Amino acid sequence: MFKTLYLVLLLVVVSSHSAWAEDTPIQRLRNFLAKASSLQADFRQVVITEKNETGKESSGVFLLLRPGKFRWDYTKPYQQEIVSNGGKVWFYDVDLAQVTARKLDKAIGSTPALLLTGQVALEQNFTIMSQDKDEGLYWIKLIPKEEESGFKYVLIGLDGDNLAGMELSDNFGQFTRIYFSNMKLGVKIDPAKFDFKPPEGVDVFEDK
């Protein structure tokens, strides 16, 4: 009888622990990454200055195809493309007719979407911390272990197990916040959308 009671109590404890573990923000992030083989979403990006003033806003469409591929198409107030097909990230400013190519490990401070691609070993490169729930979202804080990363931290916000927002804090006291909407997971995306070739006549700058 006592052995049976012990086994029942043990099962309750293990079950409770498993349920709790699955409900942590970090586990929610893992759940999202596990199911987000592809996604499409609208986004709105806001820059907050070091004086806590709202700076420029922009918006567009975000595409992700794991592993290693993503694309930001900024449409307002200016046209810009940020594209990665693994290995490099291309930044194309249409108005300036200028392309900048950065190595993958040097680009996270400019486009935190790299954290979602499967190309970056999160636990190896970041200290990962659960944050308090805020504005109905679960938040995860990723602090780079490399001192010369170019940014202080990235926050990833989840609505349940779905991506809802990101925030990047740079070394100059400025914040970049990204809000996602109309997100579709598991959509079919043509891999060719992640192939980038600099247009003729533009200036190209590459990290060596």
C-alpha positions as CSV (number, residue, x, y, z in Angstrom):
1,M,0.0,0.0,0.0
2,F,2.7,2.4,1.0
3,K,4.7,1.5,-2.1
4,T,1.6,2.2,-4.3
5,L,1.0,5.6,-2.5
6,Y,4.7,6.5,-3.0
7,L,4.5,5.7,-6.8
8,V,1.3,7.8,-7.1
9,L,2.9,10.8,-5.3
10,L,6.0,10.4,-7.4
11,L,4.0,10.4,-10.6
12,V,2.1,13.6,-9.5
13,V,5.4,15.4,-8.7
14,V,7.0,14.4,-12.1
15,S,3.8,15.3,-14.0
16,S,3.6,18.7,-12.2
17,H,7.3,19.4,-12.9
18,S,6.9,18.5,-16.6
19,A,3.9,20.8,-16.9
20,W,5.7,23.6,-15.2
21,A,8.8,23.1,-17.4
22,E,6.8,23.2,-20.6
23,D,5.2,26.5,-19.5
24,T,8.4,28.5,-19.0
25,P,9.2,31.3,-21.5
26,I,12.4,29.5,-22.5
27,Q,10.5,26.3,-23.3
28,R,7.9,28.3,-25.2
29,L,10.7,29.7,-27.3
30,R,12.0,26.1,-28.0
31,N,8.4,25.1,-28.9
32,F,8.1,28.0,-31.3
33,L,11.4,27.3,-33.0
34,A,10.6,23.6,-33.3
35,K,7.4,24.3,-35.3
36,A,8.5,27.5,-37.2
37,S,10.0,25.7,-40.2
38,S,8.7,28.7,-42.2
39,L,6.7,31.8,-41.5
40,Q,5.4,35.0,-43.0
41,A,4.4,38.1,-41.0
42,D,3.8,41.8,-41.2
43,F,6.1,43.9,-39.0
44,R,6.3,47.3,-37.5
45,Q,9.7,48.6,-36.3
46,V,10.2,51.4,-33.9
47,V,13.5,53.0,-32.8
48,I,13.7,54.4,-29.2
49,T,16.6,56.8,-28.7
50,E,18.9,57.0,-25.7
51,K,16.7,59.9,-24.4
52,N,13.7,57.5,-24.5
53,E,12.2,59.4,-27.4
54,T,10.4,57.6,-30.3
55,G,12.5,57.8,-33.4
56,K,11.9,56.6,-36.9
57,E,9.2,54.0,-37.6
58,S,9.1,51.5,-40.5
59,S,7.1,48.6,-41.6
60,G,7.0,45.7,-44.1
61,V,7.0,42.0,-44.5
62,F,9.2,39.3,-42.8
63,L,9.8,35.8,-44.2
64,L,11.6,33.0,-42.5
65,L,12.6,29.6,-43.9
66,R,14.6,27.4,-41.6
67,P,17.4,26.6,-41.6
68,G,19.3,29.7,-42.3
69,K,17.1,31.8,-44.6
70,F,15.2,35.0,-43.8
71,R,14.1,38.2,-45.6
72,W,12.9,41.6,-44.4
73,D,11.2,43.7,-47.0
74,Y,10.8,47.3,-45.7
75,T,8.2,49.2,-47.6
76,K,7.5,52.3,-45.5
77,P,8.8,55.0,-45.2
78,Y,11.6,53.8,-47.5
79,Q,12.5,50.6,-49.4
80,Q,15.2,48.3,-47.9
81,E,15.9,44.6,-48.2
82,I,17.7,42.5,-45.7
83,V,18.3,38.9,-47.0
84,S,20.2,35.9,-45.7
85,N,20.7,32.5,-47.3
86,G,23.3,31.3,-44.8
87,G,26.8,32.5,-44.4
88,K,26.2,36.2,-45.2
89,V,23.5,38.8,-44.6
90,W,22.9,41.4,-47.4
91,F,21.6,44.9,-46.6
92,Y,20.2,46.7,-49.6
93,D,19.2,50.3,-49.3
94,V,17.2,51.1,-52.5
95,D,17.3,54.9,-52.2
96,L,21.0,55.0,-51.5
97,A,21.7,52.4,-54.2
98,Q,24.0,50.7,-51.7
99,V,24.5,47.1,-50.6
100,T,26.4,46.0,-47.5
101,A,27.3,42.3,-46.9
102,R,28.1,41.2,-43.4
103,K,29.3,37.8,-42.1
104,L,26.7,35.9,-40.2
105,D,28.4,36.2,-36.8
106,K,28.7,40.0,-37.1
107,A,25.2,40.8,-38.2
108,I,23.0,39.9,-35.2
109,G,23.3,43.4,-33.8
110,S,21.7,44.7,-37.1
111,T,19.1,42.0,-37.6
112,P,18.2,39.9,-34.6
113,A,16.1,37.6,-36.8
114,L,19.3,35.6,-37.2
115,L,18.4,34.1,-33.7
116,L,15.4,32.4,-35.3
117,T,17.1,30.8,-38.3
118,G,18.8,27.8,-36.6
119,Q,22.2,29.1,-37.7
120,V,23.1,30.5,-34.3
121,A,23.7,28.1,-31.3
122,L,21.7,30.1,-28.7
123,E,22.8,28.4,-25.5
124,Q,26.4,28.4,-26.7
125,N,26.5,32.1,-27.6
126,F,24.0,33.6,-25.2
127,T,23.0,33.6,-21.5
128,I,19.3,32.9,-21.8
129,M,17.0,34.3,-19.1
130,S,13.2,34.2,-18.6
131,Q,11.6,37.6,-17.9
132,D,8.4,38.6,-16.2
133,K,5.2,38.4,-18.3
134,D,4.5,41.9,-19.7
135,E,1.7,43.3,-21.8
136,G,0.3,39.7,-22.1
137,L,3.6,38.4,-23.6
138,Y,6.2,36.0,-22.3
139,W,9.7,37.5,-22.7
140,I,13.1,35.8,-23.0
141,K,16.3,37.8,-22.7
142,L,19.4,36.8,-24.6
143,I,22.7,38.3,-23.4
144,P,25.7,37.7,-25.7
145,K,28.6,36.0,-24.1
146,E,31.0,37.7,-26.6
147,E,31.9,41.2,-25.3
148,E,32.5,42.5,-28.8
149,S,29.0,41.5,-30.1
150,G,27.9,45.1,-30.8
151,F,24.8,45.0,-28.7
152,K,23.8,44.5,-25.1
153,Y,20.9,42.1,-25.3
154,V,17.9,40.9,-27.4
155,L,14.4,40.3,-26.0
156,I,12.1,37.8,-27.7
157,G,8.4,38.2,-26.9
158,L,5.9,35.3,-27.3
159,D,2.2,35.2,-27.3
160,G,1.6,31.7,-26.1
161,D,4.0,29.7,-28.3
162,N,4.0,32.2,-31.2
163,L,6.4,35.0,-31.9
164,A,4.9,38.4,-31.2
165,G,7.9,40.9,-30.8
166,M,11.6,41.5,-30.5
167,E,13.7,44.2,-28.9
168,L,17.4,44.9,-29.4
169,S,19.4,47.1,-27.1
170,D,22.6,48.4,-28.7
171,N,25.8,49.7,-27.0
172,F,24.7,53.3,-27.5
173,G,21.6,53.2,-25.4
174,Q,19.2,52.9,-28.3
175,F,16.4,50.3,-28.6
176,T,14.9,48.8,-31.7
177,R,11.5,47.2,-31.2
178,I,9.8,45.0,-33.7
179,Y,6.1,44.0,-33.5
180,F,4.7,41.2,-35.6
181,S,1.2,40.7,-36.8
182,N,-0.8,38.5,-39.3
183,M,1.7,35.7,-38.7
184,K,1.3,32.5,-40.7
185,L,3.3,29.4,-39.8
186,G,4.2,26.5,-42.2
187,V,3.5,28.6,-45.3
188,K,5.1,27.5,-48.6
189,I,7.8,30.0,-49.5
190,D,9.9,29.8,-52.7
191,P,13.5,29.4,-51.6
192,A,14.5,31.7,-54.5
193,K,13.2,34.6,-52.5
194,F,16.3,34.3,-50.3
195,D,18.8,34.5,-53.1
196,F,20.3,37.9,-53.3
197,K,22.3,39.4,-56.2
198,P,23.4,43.0,-55.9
199,P,21.6,45.0,-58.7
200,E,23.9,46.5,-61.4
201,G,25.2,50.0,-60.7
202,V,25.0,49.9,-56.9
203,D,27.9,50.3,-54.5
204,V,28.8,47.1,-52.7
205,F,30.7,46.9,-49.4
206,E,31.6,43.5,-47.9
207,D,33.1,42.5,-44.6
208,K,36.5,40.8,-45.1
